[in-house]
Amino acid sequence: MCSKRKGEKVRRYSAIVMLIMAFGMLFGSEAGNKMRMPVDTLSTLSSFKEKGDFCVIDYQGDYDPILENLNNSILGQNADAFSDFNCSLFSAIGDSSRLFYGRNFDNPACDVLVGRYSLNDHYKTLVFNRMSDMGIPMSVDYSNMSNTYRNKLLKAPFFATDGINETGLCAGLAYVPGVTVIQDPGKPKIFITYLLRKILDEASNCNEALAIANSYNVFDSGNNFDFVQHHILVSDRMGNSIILEHNGQQYVSIVPENDWQVLTNSVMLNIPHEVLMDECWRYNLLHTELMEVNGICENWRTAMDILALPTWGNTTNGTQWSVISDINQAGVYIAIDRKFGNVAYANIEDFDFINFGEYEVLDINVTDANDDGILQVGETVNLSMHLNSNFNAYGITAVLSCPNQYVNIEDSIAVFSDIIESNAVNNYDNPFVLSTDYGFTETSLLCYLDIRTSYNYAYRMPVYLPMSFLGQSDNVATVDKLKCSIYPNPFNPRATINWTQSEDSRVNVSVYNSKGQKVKDLRDDFYRKGNHQILWDSDSSGNLSSGIYFVRIKTDNAQKSNKVMLIK
């Protein structure tokens, strides 16, 4: 069912002036005469922003007059040079509940625009563009764009390369050696990207897409209006997939023999599968992998891993963007410049980009329990940090772990707030809590942070904690000079503390809680070298609750701390 939401009319005088100026600069005075329901220029241009490695725009209102004007401009040969769409695409339709559409866009380096388009009485769409097609070079500072460049953004709906609409229909272009076509004088001429826009705006299934394609005389060159050199892969929510390729008279539908379909830059019509496998390495890779899974992708990550196989290039040339469209959910997973570990997701309905990629720790705050900057064995350390990501992230929980045998994680779980628009969040209110045993001598402690979100994305990252301020000098040679054991452990209410000291010394035996606070001095006396034993009755130490405690034995030249657990 088509979306009926209409773009909000511009009501203020200043907004109308800006709208007229924008159209005048772009398309001349005739554009204003053709307008029906104008684009909400203020809202649309204000929505443009950088989002991670790409840009986004939320386009509101009727852009048909703009598209018609641009189409007529190309027919009048007043268009800028237009480069071809090299790429590889696939559909995986082996499971009706897990329908995925993959798209690699191969091109010289370009900036990428992801746009949501809400045209009156048409389907909402989420579409990808090259910024260069609108005449915006990579050198532009998007945070300080001139009005000339900002107004060029109004061309964005015309230069659609691939996308998905709210019904789940996906469509994408790929360059192919062209064919000369016979024009039908009864049909209007339309540029190839304008055709893709029409399909995304108006079609809900593959048959409708084919019908739309054959209602126009399609061209894709500003110099030859009788030549077509792009074909289109279309998939829909009913599990259908077709390739639209021109045979010189009309577009024909190439249907898959399997539960998957692959499209690259090779002619498909009447070409044997064996020939395609031999002549195109990308076709071969995708087809072989999809055959292995019988066209069934377990999830979007599996689909993205398949899509990653035929990507190629460097910073100046190659695969500029890779997109997995989730047909069932009408959403997209985006990887820019082959960064498949840093993926953003958005759906058409709320256009809210969330993180499936990298997190960053901006700063770490380490404080010991009594805040004197000197860690005693058994004393706890509170660890807090700022956490950030490239995109929104919701319901963040993190678990801290440490492979160091001398480090005890007392409280390993912290809850962070939602990250919105790259605003870092922290766990100051619920820090991680850890302590060290004898033997810890590190100045930089390696830990791991396992992050999980409310939408079930998991990410692990190493975290290096600055521990150089912690005083541990009195622990030297403890292994040789002092040994300790406690039995039973766990205990209730009494435990026997055994220790062996290698020299005559004054000995202090104390108990600390998990916060590093002293609970009780059990002994403070002179002992000869040898084996010694005392009994700790926890009931005599006050009203102690169940939990972890530390028994510290300290001599003149050594110190040892053992962790024990009281269970009541």
Secondary structure as GFF3:
##gff-version 3
##sequence-region A 1 568
A	DSSP	alpha_helix	13	27	.	.	.	ID=ss1
A	DSSP	alpha_helix	30	34	.	.	.	ID=ss2
A	DSSP	alpha_helix	41	47	.	.	.	ID=ss3
A	DSSP	beta_strand	49	51	.	.	.	ID=ss4
A	DSSP	beta_strand	54	60	.	.	.	ID=ss5
A	DSSP	alpha_helix	64	75	.	.	.	ID=ss6
A	DSSP	beta_strand	86	92	.	.	.	ID=ss7
A	DSSP	beta_strand	100	108	.	.	.	ID=ss8
A	DSSP	beta_strand	112	118	.	.	.	ID=ss9
A	DSSP	beta_strand	125	130	.	.	.	ID=ss10
A	DSSP	three_ten_helix	131	134	.	.	.	ID=ss11
A	DSSP	three_ten_helix	142	144	.	.	.	ID=ss12
A	DSSP	alpha_helix	147	152	.	.	.	ID=ss13
A	DSSP	three_ten_helix	153	159	.	.	.	ID=ss14
A	DSSP	beta_strand	162	165	.	.	.	ID=ss15
A	DSSP	beta_strand	170	180	.	.	.	ID=ss16
A	DSSP	beta_strand	189	191	.	.	.	ID=ss17
A	DSSP	alpha_helix	192	202	.	.	.	ID=ss18
A	DSSP	alpha_helix	206	213	.	.	.	ID=ss19
A	DSSP	beta_strand	217	219	.	.	.	ID=ss20
A	DSSP	beta_strand	227	235	.	.	.	ID=ss21
A	DSSP	beta_strand	241	246	.	.	.	ID=ss22
A	DSSP	beta_strand	251	254	.	.	.	ID=ss23
A	DSSP	beta_strand	260	263	.	.	.	ID=ss24
A	DSSP	alpha_helix	273	279	.	.	.	ID=ss25
A	DSSP	alpha_helix	281	292	.	.	.	ID=ss26
A	DSSP	alpha_helix	300	308	.	.	.	ID=ss27
A	DSSP	beta_strand	317	326	.	.	.	ID=ss28
A	DSSP	beta_strand	331	336	.	.	.	ID=ss29
A	DSSP	beta_strand	343	347	.	.	.	ID=ss30
A	DSSP	beta_strand	354	356	.	.	.	ID=ss31
A	DSSP	beta_strand	359	368	.	.	.	ID=ss32
A	DSSP	beta_strand	380	389	.	.	.	ID=ss33
A	DSSP	beta_strand	397	401	.	.	.	ID=ss34
A	DSSP	beta_strand	407	411	.	.	.	ID=ss35
A	DSSP	beta_strand	413	415	.	.	.	ID=ss36
A	DSSP	beta_strand	425	426	.	.	.	ID=ss37
A	DSSP	beta_strand	432	436	.	.	.	ID=ss38
A	DSSP	beta_strand	444	452	.	.	.	ID=ss39
A	DSSP	beta_strand	458	466	.	.	.	ID=ss40
A	DSSP	three_ten_helix	473	475	.	.	.	ID=ss41
A	DSSP	alpha_helix	478	481	.	.	.	ID=ss42
A	DSSP	beta_strand	482	487	.	.	.	ID=ss43
A	DSSP	beta_strand	494	501	.	.	.	ID=ss44
A	DSSP	beta_strand	505	513	.	.	.	ID=ss45
A	DSSP	beta_strand	518	527	.	.	.	ID=ss46
A	DSSP	beta_strand	530	537	.	.	.	ID=ss47
A	DSSP	three_ten_helix	538	541	.	.	.	ID=ss48
A	DSSP	beta_strand	547	554	.	.	.	ID=ss49
A	DSSP	beta_strand	559	566	.	.	.	ID=ss50
###
